[in-house]
């Protein structure tokens, strides 16, 4: 985390995103909260949620039709 924050400083970047398929330690999250640079941490759970939300690398398993009653059908 410190190397990544240092790399951002070296490029004069104010924001960065760090992605892992695992999870971040409490110490890493605490460190990010204390520094000036804004670093977004995306762990495996959040990455999977984003992939599903944006249909990236996923395929649908099932679809469902939502129906409503057509009132005109039952009127005389």
matplotlib code that plots the C-alpha trace (Angstrom):
import matplotlib.pyplot as plt

x = [0.0, 2.8, 4.6, 1.3, 0.8, 4.4, 3.9, 0.9, 2.9, 5.7, 3.2, 1.5, -1.7, -4.4, -6.4, -5.8, -7.6, -6.1, -7.9, -7.4, -9.3, -8.7, -9.3, -7.4, -6.1, -7.4, -4.0, -4.2, -7.6, -6.5, -3.4, -5.5, -7.8, -4.8, -3.0, -3.8, -4.0, -7.4, -7.1, -10.2, -9.8, -11.7, -11.6, -12.7, -16.3, -16.8, -15.0, -17.5, -20.4, -19.2, -18.7, -22.3, -23.7, -21.9, -22.2, -18.5, -17.1, -20.5, -23.3, -26.9, -28.0, -31.8, -34.2, -37.7, -40.7, -42.6, -46.3, -49.2, -52.9, -54.5, -57.7, -59.1, -59.2, -61.7, -64.0, -67.2]
y = [0.0, 2.4, 1.7, 2.3, 5.6, 6.5, 5.8, 8.1, 10.8, 10.3, 10.8, 13.7, 11.8, 12.6, 9.5, 5.8, 2.5, -0.7, -3.9, -7.4, -10.6, -11.3, -8.8, -5.9, -6.1, -3.7, -2.1, -1.4, 0.2, 2.3, 3.5, 4.6, 6.5, 8.5, 9.7, 12.7, 10.7, 9.2, 5.5, 3.4, -0.2, -2.8, -6.3, -9.6, -9.2, -5.7, -6.7, -9.6, -7.2, -4.7, -7.5, -8.7, -5.1, -4.3, -7.7, -8.1, -11.7, -13.2, -15.0, -15.2, -18.5, -17.8, -15.1, -14.5, -12.9, -10.5, -10.3, -8.2, -8.9, -7.4, -5.9, -5.3, -9.1, -9.5, -6.6, -7.2]
z = [0.0, 0.8, -2.5, -4.4, -2.5, -3.2, -6.9, -7.0, -5.4, -7.9, -10.7, -8.9, -9.0, -6.5, -6.9, -7.5, -7.5, -6.1, -7.0, -5.5, -5.9, -2.2, 0.6, 2.2, 5.7, 8.4, 8.5, 4.7, 5.1, 8.0, 6.1, 3.2, 5.5, 6.9, 3.8, 1.6, -1.7, -2.3, -2.9, -3.7, -2.5, -4.5, -2.9, -4.4, -3.2, -4.6, -7.8, -8.3, -7.6, -10.1, -12.7, -12.2, -12.3, -15.5, -17.2, -17.5, -17.6, -16.5, -18.2, -17.2, -15.6, -15.7, -16.6, -15.2, -16.8, -14.6, -15.6, -14.7, -15.2, -18.3, -16.9, -20.4, -21.0, -18.2, -19.1, -21.1]

ax = plt.figure().add_subplot(projection="3d")
ax.plot(x, y, z, "-o")
ax.set_aspect("equal")
plt.show()
